[in-house]
């Protein structure tokens, strides 16, 4: 089983489900694995096309084993295989590609007497939350198109057929591998809707969403399914690029978001993390060595109590989540009659760890409450993690930048009143002094220039190598603002750049030249910061393509940072095609501070509010002759078109990822405006802030290379 399918199984009950069904062993999908002498049958489960590396690995394993029966289950439908092989993508009665692969399996088993079968099994979605969230780990790399992708698409097209904007991109214009990914995802979605008996009306917000929704609407099996299905549903696709501010920012007041950020990922997984279980054992911790105890995780499917706690942690505020973890540990320890000592006041990581250690040596209690204890340890390790203060530091600077931004058409500073200045300064003054210690005007001077150029310029003093000297000649702190945090702040600011621009371009060419000069300074400064790092973070390794500082040259770092700024420039235009939902920013009015307005909240208010008319930015994409006729007749008479809030079930698919804090926002907005509606969120991944740069700035282009290369 490959990593993506294993992650889907992980959230559905894990390997225990396979053993209960009769499996003797479960192994990783690797050429270094093989079956034992007394294991005549093998089942391969893969999330990819049967070509390239997938074929190589299956051949290696079968050739090294003594299988007499092989079953291969792929999560990619046969029509997509047929298209990848150069054939038509339409449904065919014959399973040509699968039959050819069955012949290969018999050949690798050493003769025609072996039994081989290849079938489509959509092992795609992982129920991370039984109540609200399904993820598709196999499509964690999928991200909406950006301006630089349009340049790459147009470079392959004749000059007369080049596309004016991302809104003009259709499925046929996409790169070949991305076309296959979109078609495979549409087929998986159709299987999910078929299993639930849903008859959906599809809607899209964003170019990539429109392409995926169009593929689902045109899927042959989907057309026949919609004729007979009875459960009405609205399926709304939304591009993550409509609101990168919410994805990269640290204002999400959620415990799980912080757990995902500071704890190490579980090997081979996109979402889950490693929880150190050493405190539940008598093994002594030794410095500079890995724990010999297998890690715990967040996916708890065996215990109803742990499932309930996980749901609360996922969709509640940080403080509420921590208090719920404490309450669950105290109640469980009391039921087991363990000598628990209660303490009043703020919940600390030491307090939670002490509750967990009470279960050490109690075999029955450990087995019964293992899931709950893993969630308790995850919380304690997050609250006590040395990297957690950086979350608060990033949040403070993001708030400062938000107040700095000068709204379009406003001549004064982003916040000018004494009330605003007082409301911000209690946390921002130390940070401003750190950024600009020699500013003659102090805090007020540092907050003076509120154009995009001025706000961007405030990042320049932060771009200093950690451990170097600051402007006063003293050594800067080793735990200062590192390159990962600087990149996150750049994405945050550029995603709001359009909010800070004056109407109709403002300063024109002169301002553009100043921006280019400032960006060259930032590129040079950030290059120096990256090359002076003693150890490359996972983000820097992916951005630069280097695993160690020794491999990273100045030229390579400069090239990677320059390309990154090329992508950043396009982030302020991701909502340009929208007519109504164009802003995620509310400017200061002199009394209230400027605030971030989540795009999803605005969108769902349009969907669920009974008094709102049809939103022009929500495009109806359930194609067909009926829909075309309605569109044509609407030019001459009043014809009611489907509205996404009409159905009792709303499926919200976020292409590019969703954050835990957005899950709470979605739930609260729906319950406020339309309590009877059930909302199920689907997405490609559960985002941590550092995931966004990895998706925005992949080192080898926007789409992954074909398997085997």
C-alpha positions as CSV (number, residue, x, y, z in Angstrom):
1,X,0.0,0.0,0.0
2,X,1.4,3.4,-1.0
3,X,1.6,6.4,1.4
4,X,-1.5,8.2,0.2
5,X,-3.8,5.2,0.4
6,X,-2.2,4.2,3.8
7,X,-3.1,7.7,5.1
8,X,-6.7,7.3,4.0
9,X,-6.8,4.0,5.8
10,X,-5.1,5.5,8.8
11,X,-8.1,7.8,9.4
12,X,-10.6,4.9,8.8
13,X,-9.4,2.5,11.4
14,X,-5.8,1.8,10.4
15,X,-4.2,-1.6,9.7
16,X,-6.4,-3.3,12.2
17,X,-9.2,-3.1,9.6
18,X,-7.1,-5.1,7.2
19,X,-6.0,-7.7,9.8
20,X,-9.7,-8.2,10.8
21,X,-10.5,-8.8,7.1
22,X,-7.9,-11.6,7.0
23,X,-4.6,-10.0,6.0
24,X,-1.5,-11.7,7.3
25,X,0.9,-8.7,6.8
26,X,0.7,-5.1,5.7
27,X,3.8,-3.6,4.1
28,X,4.9,-0.3,2.6
29,X,4.8,0.0,-1.2
30,X,8.6,-0.3,-1.9
31,X,10.9,-2.3,-4.1
32,X,12.7,-3.4,-1.0
33,X,9.7,-5.4,0.2
34,X,8.7,-9.0,-0.8
35,X,6.3,-11.7,0.2
36,X,7.3,-14.6,2.4
37,X,7.6,-18.2,1.2
38,X,4.2,-19.1,2.7
39,X,2.4,-16.1,1.3
40,X,0.9,-17.0,-2.1
41,X,-1.4,-14.0,-2.5
42,X,-0.8,-10.3,-2.6
43,X,-3.0,-7.3,-2.8
44,X,-1.5,-4.0,-4.0
45,X,-3.3,-0.7,-3.2
46,X,-2.0,2.4,-5.0
47,X,-3.3,5.9,-5.4
48,X,-1.6,6.6,-8.8
49,X,-1.7,5.6,-12.4
50,X,-0.3,2.1,-13.2
51,X,2.8,3.4,-15.0
52,X,6.3,4.6,-14.1
53,X,7.4,4.0,-10.6
54,X,4.2,2.2,-9.6
55,X,4.8,-0.4,-12.3
56,X,8.5,-0.8,-11.3
57,X,7.7,-1.3,-7.7
58,X,5.0,-3.9,-8.3
59,X,7.3,-5.8,-10.8
60,X,10.1,-5.8,-8.3
61,X,8.0,-7.1,-5.4
62,X,6.3,-9.8,-7.6
63,X,9.6,-10.9,-9.1
64,X,11.1,-11.4,-5.6
65,X,8.1,-13.3,-4.2
66,X,6.3,-16.6,-4.9
67,X,2.9,-15.2,-5.4
68,X,0.3,-17.3,-7.3
69,X,-2.4,-14.6,-7.1
70,X,-2.1,-10.9,-7.4
71,X,-4.8,-8.2,-7.1
72,X,-4.0,-4.6,-7.9
73,X,-6.4,-1.9,-6.7
74,X,-5.8,1.6,-8.1
75,X,-7.5,4.8,-7.0
76,X,-7.4,6.1,-10.6
77,X,-10.3,5.1,-12.8
78,X,-9.8,3.2,-16.1
79,X,-10.8,6.1,-18.4
80,X,-8.0,8.2,-17.0
81,X,-5.6,5.3,-17.6
82,X,-6.9,5.1,-21.1
83,X,-6.3,8.8,-21.6
84,X,-2.8,8.6,-20.2
85,X,-2.0,5.8,-22.6
86,X,-3.0,7.9,-25.5
87,X,-6.5,6.6,-26.0
88,X,-9.9,8.3,-25.8
89,X,-11.1,9.2,-22.3
90,X,-14.6,8.1,-22.9
91,X,-16.0,5.1,-21.1
92,X,-15.3,1.8,-22.8
93,X,-16.9,-1.6,-22.3
94,X,-13.4,-3.2,-22.3
95,X,-10.8,-2.6,-19.6
96,X,-8.0,-2.5,-22.1
97,X,-5.3,-1.0,-19.9
98,X,-6.2,-3.1,-16.9
99,X,-6.3,-6.3,-19.0
100,X,-2.8,-5.5,-20.3
101,X,-1.5,-5.1,-16.8
102,X,-3.1,-8.3,-15.7
103,X,-1.0,-10.0,-18.5
104,X,2.1,-8.4,-17.1
105,X,1.3,-9.7,-13.6
106,X,1.0,-13.2,-14.9
107,X,4.3,-12.9,-16.7
108,X,6.1,-11.6,-13.6
109,X,4.6,-14.5,-11.5
110,X,6.4,-16.8,-13.9
111,X,3.6,-18.3,-16.0
112,X,0.1,-18.2,-17.3
113,X,-1.3,-20.3,-14.4
114,X,-1.1,-17.4,-12.0
115,X,-4.3,-15.5,-11.1
116,X,-4.3,-11.7,-11.7
117,X,-6.9,-9.0,-11.3
118,X,-6.7,-5.2,-11.7
119,X,-9.6,-3.1,-10.5
120,X,-10.6,0.5,-9.7
121,X,-11.1,1.2,-6.0
122,X,-11.4,4.9,-5.0
123,X,-9.4,4.8,-1.8
124,X,-9.1,8.6,-1.9
125,X,-10.9,10.3,1.0
126,X,-9.9,10.2,4.6
127,X,-12.6,11.1,7.3
128,X,-10.4,13.3,9.4
129,X,-13.6,14.5,11.1
130,X,-16.6,12.2,11.1
131,X,-18.8,15.2,11.5
132,X,-17.3,17.8,9.1
133,X,-14.1,17.0,7.1
134,X,-13.0,14.7,4.4
135,X,-9.4,15.0,3.0
136,X,-7.9,13.6,-0.2
137,X,-4.2,12.8,0.6
138,X,-3.5,11.7,-2.9
139,X,-4.2,15.2,-4.1
140,X,-2.4,17.1,-1.4
141,X,-0.1,18.6,-4.1
142,X,-3.0,20.0,-6.1
143,X,-3.1,23.8,-5.9
144,X,-5.0,26.5,-7.9
145,X,-3.4,28.1,-10.9
146,X,-1.4,31.3,-10.5
147,X,-0.3,34.0,-12.8
148,X,3.0,32.3,-13.5
149,X,1.2,29.1,-14.5
150,X,-0.7,31.2,-17.2
151,X,2.7,32.3,-18.6
152,X,3.8,28.7,-18.8
153,X,0.5,27.6,-20.5
154,X,0.7,30.5,-23.0
155,X,4.4,29.7,-23.8
156,X,3.2,26.4,-25.3
157,X,0.4,27.9,-27.4
158,X,0.5,29.8,-30.7
159,X,0.5,33.5,-30.3
160,X,-3.0,34.0,-31.7
161,X,-4.4,31.3,-29.3
162,X,-2.9,32.6,-26.1
163,X,-5.2,33.1,-23.1
164,X,-5.9,36.6,-21.7
165,X,-6.3,35.4,-18.1
166,X,-6.7,32.5,-15.8
167,X,-10.5,32.7,-16.1
168,X,-10.1,31.6,-19.8
169,X,-8.2,28.4,-18.9
170,X,-10.1,25.2,-19.5
171,X,-9.2,21.5,-18.9
172,X,-7.6,21.1,-22.3
173,X,-5.3,24.0,-21.7
174,X,-3.7,22.4,-18.6
175,X,-0.4,20.6,-18.6
176,X,-0.9,16.8,-19.4
177,X,-0.2,15.6,-15.8
178,X,-2.5,18.2,-14.3
179,X,-5.2,17.2,-16.7
180,X,-4.9,13.6,-15.5
181,X,-5.0,14.7,-11.9
182,X,-8.2,16.8,-12.4
183,X,-10.0,13.9,-14.3
184,X,-8.9,11.4,-11.6
185,X,-10.2,13.7,-8.9
186,X,-13.5,14.2,-10.7
187,X,-13.9,10.4,-11.0
188,X,-13.2,9.9,-7.3
189,X,-15.8,12.6,-6.4
190,X,-18.3,10.9,-8.6
191,X,-17.7,7.6,-6.7
192,X,-18.3,9.4,-3.4
193,X,-21.5,11.1,-4.6
194,X,-22.7,7.8,-6.1
195,X,-22.1,6.0,-2.7
196,X,-24.2,8.7,-0.9
197,X,-26.9,8.7,-3.6
198,X,-26.4,12.5,-4.1
199,X,-27.8,14.5,-7.0
200,X,-25.6,17.6,-6.9
201,X,-25.7,21.1,-8.4
202,X,-22.1,22.2,-8.8
203,X,-20.9,25.7,-8.3
204,X,-17.4,27.2,-8.6
205,X,-15.4,30.2,-7.3
206,X,-12.0,30.5,-9.0
207,X,-10.4,29.3,-12.2
208,X,-9.2,25.9,-10.9
209,X,-12.5,25.2,-9.2
210,X,-14.4,25.9,-12.4
211,X,-12.2,23.4,-14.3
212,X,-12.7,20.6,-11.7
213,X,-16.5,21.3,-11.5
214,X,-16.7,21.2,-15.3
215,X,-15.0,17.9,-15.4
216,X,-17.4,16.4,-12.8
217,X,-20.4,17.8,-14.6
218,X,-19.2,16.3,-17.9
219,X,-18.3,12.9,-16.4
220,X,-20.3,10.2,-18.2
221,X,-21.2,8.3,-15.0
222,X,-22.1,11.5,-13.2
223,X,-24.7,12.4,-15.9
224,X,-26.5,9.1,-15.5
225,X,-26.2,9.2,-11.7
226,X,-27.9,12.6,-11.5
227,X,-30.9,11.3,-13.4
228,X,-31.7,8.6,-10.8
229,X,-30.3,10.0,-7.5
230,X,-32.7,11.5,-5.0
231,X,-30.6,13.2,-2.3
232,X,-30.2,16.8,-3.4
233,X,-27.0,18.6,-2.6
234,X,-25.0,21.7,-3.5
235,X,-21.3,21.1,-4.3
236,X,-19.3,24.4,-4.1
237,X,-15.7,24.4,-5.3
238,X,-13.5,27.2,-4.0
239,X,-9.9,28.0,-4.9
240,X,-7.6,28.4,-2.0
241,X,-6.0,31.4,-3.7
242,X,-9.2,33.4,-3.2
243,X,-7.9,33.9,0.4
244,X,-4.2,33.2,1.1
245,X,-4.2,35.6,4.0
246,X,-6.3,33.2,6.1
247,X,-4.1,30.2,5.1
248,X,-0.7,31.7,5.9
249,X,-1.7,33.9,8.8
250,X,-1.4,33.0,12.5
251,X,-4.7,34.5,13.6
252,X,-6.4,31.1,13.7
253,X,-7.2,30.6,17.4
254,X,-7.1,26.8,17.2
255,X,-5.2,24.2,19.2
256,X,-5.0,21.6,16.4
257,X,-3.5,24.3,14.0
258,X,-0.7,24.8,16.5
259,X,-0.2,21.1,17.1
260,X,0.2,20.5,13.3
261,X,2.7,23.4,13.1
262,X,5.1,22.5,15.9
263,X,5.1,18.7,16.0
264,X,7.0,16.6,13.5
265,X,4.8,15.0,10.7
266,X,4.2,11.3,10.9
267,X,6.5,9.7,8.3
268,X,4.7,9.3,4.9
269,X,1.7,11.4,6.0
270,X,0.6,14.8,5.0
271,X,-1.7,15.6,7.9
272,X,-1.0,13.6,11.0
273,X,2.0,14.2,13.4
274,X,4.2,12.2,15.7
275,X,3.4,12.3,19.4
276,X,6.3,11.3,21.8
277,X,5.0,8.4,23.9
278,X,8.1,8.1,26.1
279,X,6.4,9.5,29.2
280,X,4.1,6.5,29.3
281,X,7.0,4.1,29.6
282,X,10.0,3.6,32.0
283,X,12.5,4.1,29.2
284,X,15.0,6.8,30.0
285,X,15.3,9.7,27.7
286,X,18.8,10.2,26.3
287,X,20.0,13.4,24.7
288,X,20.8,13.5,20.9
289,X,19.1,10.2,20.2
290,X,15.7,9.2,18.8
291,X,13.1,7.7,21.1
292,X,13.0,3.9,20.8
293,X,9.2,4.0,21.5
294,X,6.9,4.1,18.5
295,X,5.2,7.5,18.2
296,X,1.5,8.2,18.9
297,X,-0.7,10.2,16.5
298,X,-3.9,12.3,16.3
299,X,-6.1,9.8,14.4
300,X,-8.1,8.0,17.1
301,X,-10.7,5.8,15.5
302,X,-11.1,3.0,18.1
303,X,-12.2,5.0,21.2
304,X,-15.5,7.0,21.1
305,X,-14.2,9.3,23.9
306,X,-11.0,10.1,22.0
307,X,-13.0,10.7,18.8
308,X,-15.2,13.1,20.6
309,X,-12.2,14.9,22.1
310,X,-10.6,15.2,18.7
311,X,-13.7,16.7,17.2
312,X,-13.8,19.3,19.9
313,X,-10.1,20.1,19.5
314,X,-10.5,20.5,15.8
315,X,-13.4,22.9,15.8
316,X,-13.1,24.9,19.0
317,X,-10.9,27.9,20.1
318,X,-7.5,27.3,21.5
319,X,-8.4,27.9,25.2
320,X,-11.6,25.8,24.9
321,X,-9.6,22.9,23.3
322,X,-7.0,22.9,26.1
323,X,-9.6,23.0,28.8
324,X,-11.5,20.1,27.2
325,X,-8.2,18.1,27.1
326,X,-7.7,18.8,30.8
327,X,-11.3,17.9,31.6
328,X,-11.1,14.6,29.7
329,X,-7.8,13.5,31.4
330,X,-9.1,14.4,34.9
331,X,-12.4,12.5,34.4
332,X,-10.6,9.5,33.0
333,X,-8.0,9.4,35.8
334,X,-10.9,9.7,38.3
335,X,-12.8,6.8,36.8
336,X,-9.6,4.7,37.0
337,X,-9.2,5.8,40.6
338,X,-5.8,7.2,40.0
339,X,-4.3,9.6,42.6
340,X,-4.9,12.8,40.7
341,X,-4.1,16.2,42.2
342,X,-6.2,19.1,40.9
343,X,-4.8,22.6,40.5
344,X,-6.6,25.9,39.8
345,X,-5.6,28.5,37.3
346,X,-4.0,28.3,33.9
347,X,-3.5,24.9,32.3
348,X,0.2,24.3,31.8
349,X,2.0,21.6,29.8
350,X,3.6,20.3,33.0
351,X,0.1,19.8,34.5
352,X,-1.2,17.9,31.5
353,X,2.0,15.7,31.4
354,X,1.5,14.9,35.1
355,X,-2.0,13.7,34.5
356,X,-0.8,11.5,31.6
357,X,2.0,10.0,33.7
358,X,-0.5,8.7,36.2
359,X,-1.4,6.0,33.7
360,X,2.2,4.7,33.4
361,X,2.3,1.1,34.5
362,X,-1.5,0.6,34.4
363,X,-1.8,-1.8,31.5
364,X,-5.5,-2.1,31.4
365,X,-6.0,1.7,31.6
366,X,-3.4,2.3,29.0
367,X,-5.1,-0.1,26.6
368,X,-8.6,1.4,27.3
369,X,-7.6,5.1,27.1
370,X,-4.6,5.0,24.8
371,X,-6.3,7.3,22.2
372,X,-7.2,9.9,24.9
373,X,-3.6,9.9,26.3
374,X,-2.1,10.5,22.9
375,X,-4.2,13.6,22.4
376,X,-3.3,14.7,25.9
377,X,0.4,14.3,25.2
378,X,0.1,16.1,21.8
379,X,-1.4,19.0,23.6
380,X,1.2,19.1,26.4
381,X,4.1,18.8,23.9
382,X,2.7,21.6,21.8
383,X,2.1,24.0,24.7
384,X,5.7,23.4,25.9
385,X,7.4,23.4,22.5
386,X,10.2,26.0,22.1
387,X,8.9,26.9,18.7
388,X,5.4,28.0,19.9
389,X,6.4,31.6,20.9
390,X,7.2,32.2,17.2
391,X,3.5,31.7,16.5
392,X,2.7,34.7,18.8
393,X,5.6,36.7,17.3
394,X,4.3,36.2,13.7
395,X,0.7,37.0,14.9
396,X,1.9,40.3,16.4
397,X,3.7,41.4,13.3
398,X,0.8,40.4,11.1
399,X,-1.5,42.5,13.2
400,X,0.9,45.4,12.9
401,X,1.0,45.0,9.1
402,X,-2.8,44.8,8.9
403,X,-3.1,48.1,10.8
404,X,-0.5,49.7,8.6
405,X,-2.2,49.0,5.3
406,X,-3.6,52.1,3.6
407,X,-7.0,51.2,2.1
408,X,-7.6,52.1,-1.5
409,X,-8.8,55.6,-1.9
410,X,-7.9,56.7,1.6
411,X,-5.4,59.5,1.9
412,X,-4.5,59.2,5.5
413,X,-2.6,56.5,7.4
414,X,-4.0,53.0,7.9
415,X,-4.9,53.8,11.5
416,X,-4.7,57.4,12.6
417,X,-6.8,57.9,15.7
418,X,-5.5,57.8,19.3
419,X,-7.8,54.9,20.0
420,X,-6.4,52.8,17.2
421,X,-2.8,53.7,18.1
422,X,-3.4,52.8,21.7
423,X,-5.1,49.6,20.9
424,X,-2.2,48.4,18.8
425,X,0.8,49.8,20.6
426,X,0.6,47.6,23.8
427,X,1.9,44.6,21.8
428,X,3.6,46.3,18.9
429,X,6.0,48.8,20.4
430,X,8.7,46.3,21.4
431,X,8.5,44.8,18.0
432,X,8.7,48.1,16.2
433,X,11.8,49.0,18.3
434,X,13.3,45.7,17.3
435,X,12.6,46.4,13.6
436,X,13.7,50.0,13.6
437,X,15.7,50.8,16.8
438,X,17.2,53.9,15.4
439,X,13.9,55.5,14.1
440,X,14.1,59.1,15.2
441,X,10.4,59.5,15.5
442,X,9.9,56.3,17.6
443,X,6.8,54.3,17.2
444,X,4.7,56.9,15.4
445,X,7.5,57.4,12.9
446,X,7.8,53.7,12.2
447,X,4.1,53.6,11.6
448,X,4.0,56.6,9.3
449,X,4.2,55.3,5.7
450,X,1.2,53.2,5.0
451,X,1.5,52.6,1.2
452,X,2.3,49.1,0.1
453,X,5.9,50.2,-0.5
454,X,6.2,51.6,3.0
455,X,4.7,48.6,4.7
456,X,6.9,46.2,2.6
457,X,10.0,48.3,3.5
458,X,9.4,47.5,7.2
459,X,10.3,43.9,6.6
460,X,13.8,44.8,5.4
461,X,15.3,45.4,8.9
462,X,14.0,42.0,10.0
463,X,16.0,40.2,7.3
464,X,19.2,39.5,9.2
465,X,20.9,36.2,9.6
466,X,20.2,34.6,13.0
467,X,23.1,34.8,15.3
468,X,24.6,37.8,13.5
469,X,24.9,41.3,14.7
470,X,22.0,43.8,14.7
471,X,22.2,47.6,13.9
472,X,23.6,48.4,17.4
473,X,26.5,45.9,17.0
474,X,25.1,43.4,19.6
475,X,24.6,39.8,18.8
476,X,21.0,39.0,17.7
477,X,19.1,36.2,19.3
478,X,19.5,32.7,17.8
479,X,15.7,32.2,18.1
480,X,14.9,35.4,16.1
481,X,12.9,35.7,13.0
482,X,14.1,33.0,10.7
483,X,13.7,32.6,6.9
484,X,10.5,30.5,7.3
485,X,8.8,33.2,9.2
486,X,10.1,35.9,6.8
487,X,8.6,34.0,3.9
488,X,5.3,33.6,5.6
489,X,5.2,37.4,6.3
490,X,6.0,38.1,2.7
491,X,3.1,35.9,1.5
492,X,0.8,37.5,4.1
493,X,1.7,41.0,2.9
494,X,1.6,40.4,-0.8
495,X,-1.8,38.6,-0.5
496,X,-3.1,42.0,0.9
497,X,-1.1,44.2,-1.5
498,X,-4.1,45.1,-3.6
499,X,-5.8,46.4,-0.5
500,X,-2.9,48.9,0.0
501,X,-2.8,50.2,-3.6
502,X,-4.4,53.6,-4.4
503,X,-7.1,53.5,-7.1
504,X,-6.0,53.1,-10.7
505,X,-2.4,52.4,-9.9
506,X,-1.6,55.5,-7.9
507,X,2.0,56.5,-8.5
508,X,2.3,54.9,-11.9
509,X,5.7,54.0,-13.3
510,X,7.7,55.8,-10.6
511,X,6.1,53.7,-7.9
512,X,6.7,50.6,-10.0
513,X,10.4,51.4,-10.3
514,X,10.6,51.9,-6.5
515,X,8.9,48.6,-5.9
516,X,11.4,46.8,-8.2
517,X,14.3,48.4,-6.4
518,X,12.9,47.5,-3.0
519,X,12.3,43.9,-4.1
520,X,15.9,43.6,-5.3
521,X,17.0,44.7,-1.8
522,X,14.7,42.2,-0.2
523,X,15.9,39.4,-2.5
524,X,19.5,40.1,-1.6
525,X,18.8,40.3,2.1
526,X,16.7,37.2,2.2
527,X,19.3,35.3,0.1
528,X,21.9,36.2,2.8
529,X,19.6,35.0,5.6
530,X,19.0,31.7,3.8
531,X,22.7,31.0,3.1
532,X,23.7,31.8,6.7
533,X,21.4,29.2,8.2
534,X,23.2,26.5,10.1
535,X,20.5,23.9,9.2
536,X,18.0,24.1,6.3
537,X,14.4,23.7,7.4
538,X,12.1,21.4,5.4
539,X,10.6,24.4,3.7
540,X,14.0,25.7,2.6
541,X,15.1,22.3,1.4
542,X,12.0,22.1,-0.9
543,X,12.4,25.7,-2.1
544,X,16.1,25.4,-2.9
545,X,16.3,21.7,-3.8
546,X,19.3,21.3,-1.3
547,X,19.3,19.0,1.7
548,X,22.2,20.6,3.6
549,X,23.8,24.1,3.8
550,X,26.9,22.7,2.2
551,X,25.0,22.0,-1.0
552,X,23.4,25.5,-1.1
553,X,25.4,28.0,-3.1
554,X,24.6,31.8,-3.1
555,X,23.7,31.6,-6.8
556,X,21.2,28.8,-6.1
557,X,19.6,30.6,-3.1
558,X,19.4,33.9,-5.1
559,X,17.7,32.1,-8.0
560,X,15.2,30.4,-5.7
561,X,14.4,33.6,-3.8
562,X,14.1,35.6,-7.1
563,X,11.6,33.1,-8.5
564,X,9.7,33.3,-5.3
565,X,9.2,37.0,-5.6
566,X,8.0,36.5,-9.2
567,X,5.2,34.4,-7.8
568,X,4.5,36.8,-4.9
569,X,3.8,39.6,-7.4
570,X,0.8,37.8,-8.8
571,X,-0.9,37.1,-5.4
572,X,-2.6,40.4,-5.2
573,X,-4.5,39.8,-8.4
574,X,-6.1,36.4,-7.5
575,X,-9.5,38.0,-6.9
576,X,-9.4,40.4,-9.9
577,X,-12.0,38.5,-11.9
578,X,-14.5,38.7,-9.1
579,X,-17.3,41.3,-9.1
580,X,-18.4,41.3,-5.5
581,X,-16.2,39.4,-3.2
582,X,-13.0,41.3,-4.1
583,X,-11.7,42.2,-0.6
584,X,-10.7,40.4,2.6
585,X,-9.9,43.6,4.4
586,X,-12.0,46.1,6.4
587,X,-10.2,49.5,6.8
588,X,-10.0,51.4,10.0
589,X,-12.7,54.0,10.4
590,X,-10.8,56.0,13.0
591,X,-12.5,54.3,15.9
592,X,-12.2,50.6,15.1
593,X,-9.0,48.9,14.0
594,X,-8.6,47.4,10.6
595,X,-9.7,43.8,10.4
596,X,-9.3,40.7,8.2
597,X,-12.6,39.5,6.7
598,X,-12.3,35.8,5.8
599,X,-13.3,35.1,2.3
600,X,-15.2,31.9,3.3
601,X,-17.4,33.9,5.8
602,X,-18.3,36.3,3.1
603,X,-19.0,33.5,0.6
604,X,-21.1,31.5,3.0
605,X,-23.1,34.5,4.0
606,X,-24.0,35.0,0.4
607,X,-25.0,31.3,0.2
608,X,-27.0,31.0,3.4
609,X,-28.5,34.5,4.0
610,X,-32.2,34.4,3.0
611,X,-32.2,38.1,1.9
612,X,-29.2,37.9,-0.4
613,X,-29.7,37.9,-4.2
614,X,-27.8,35.7,-6.5
615,X,-24.0,36.3,-6.1
616,X,-22.3,36.9,-9.5
617,X,-19.0,35.4,-8.3
618,X,-20.6,31.9,-7.6
619,X,-20.7,30.3,-11.0
620,X,-23.2,27.5,-11.6
621,X,-21.4,24.7,-13.5
622,X,-23.7,21.7,-13.6
623,X,-23.7,21.7,-17.4
624,X,-26.2,20.1,-19.8
625,X,-28.8,21.2,-22.3
626,X,-31.3,22.3,-19.6
627,X,-28.8,24.7,-18.0
628,X,-27.8,26.2,-21.4
629,X,-31.5,26.8,-22.2
630,X,-32.0,28.5,-18.9
631,X,-29.0,30.7,-19.5
632,X,-30.4,31.6,-23.0
633,X,-33.9,32.3,-21.9
634,X,-32.8,34.4,-19.0
635,X,-31.8,37.1,-21.5
636,X,-35.5,37.5,-22.4
637,X,-37.5,36.5,-19.4
638,X,-37.0,35.9,-15.6
639,X,-35.8,32.3,-15.2
640,X,-34.8,31.0,-11.8
641,X,-31.4,29.4,-11.7
642,X,-30.2,27.0,-9.0
643,X,-29.0,28.6,-5.8
644,X,-26.3,26.9,-3.6
645,X,-28.4,27.5,-0.5
646,X,-31.5,25.7,-1.8
647,X,-30.4,22.2,-0.8
648,X,-30.3,20.6,2.7
649,X,-26.8,19.4,2.2
650,X,-23.9,21.6,1.1
651,X,-20.5,20.1,0.2
652,X,-17.8,22.7,0.3
653,X,-14.6,21.6,-1.6
654,X,-11.6,23.8,-0.9
655,X,-9.0,23.2,-3.7
656,X,-5.6,23.7,-2.1
657,X,-6.4,23.1,1.6
658,X,-8.4,24.2,4.6
659,X,-7.3,25.4,8.0
660,X,-8.7,24.0,11.3
661,X,-9.9,27.5,12.3
662,X,-11.8,27.8,9.0
663,X,-13.7,24.6,9.9
664,X,-15.1,26.4,13.0
665,X,-15.9,29.4,10.9
666,X,-17.8,27.3,8.4
667,X,-19.8,25.6,11.1
668,X,-20.6,28.8,13.0
669,X,-21.6,30.7,9.8
670,X,-23.9,27.9,8.6
671,X,-25.6,27.5,12.0
672,X,-26.1,31.3,12.3
673,X,-27.7,31.9,8.9
674,X,-29.3,28.5,8.1
675,X,-29.4,26.1,11.1
676,X,-31.0,23.2,9.3
677,X,-28.4,22.9,6.6
678,X,-25.7,20.2,6.9
679,X,-22.3,21.3,5.7
680,X,-19.5,18.8,4.9
681,X,-16.1,20.2,4.0
682,X,-13.9,18.4,1.5
683,X,-10.3,19.4,0.7
684,X,-6.9,18.3,-0.5
685,X,-5.2,18.8,2.8
686,X,-5.4,20.3,6.3
687,X,-3.2,23.3,6.2
688,X,-0.5,24.6,8.5
689,X,0.9,28.1,7.6
690,X,4.2,26.6,6.3
691,X,2.4,24.4,3.8
692,X,1.4,27.5,1.8
693,X,4.9,28.5,0.6
694,X,5.6,24.9,-0.3
695,X,2.5,24.9,-2.5
696,X,3.1,28.3,-3.9
697,X,6.8,27.9,-4.7
698,X,7.5,24.3,-5.7
699,X,11.1,23.8,-6.8
700,X,10.3,22.0,-10.0
701,X,7.2,23.6,-11.4
702,X,3.6,23.6,-10.5
703,X,2.8,19.9,-11.1
704,X,4.7,16.8,-9.9
705,X,6.6,14.9,-12.5
706,X,5.1,11.7,-13.8
707,X,5.6,8.6,-11.6
708,X,9.0,7.0,-12.3
709,X,10.9,10.1,-13.3
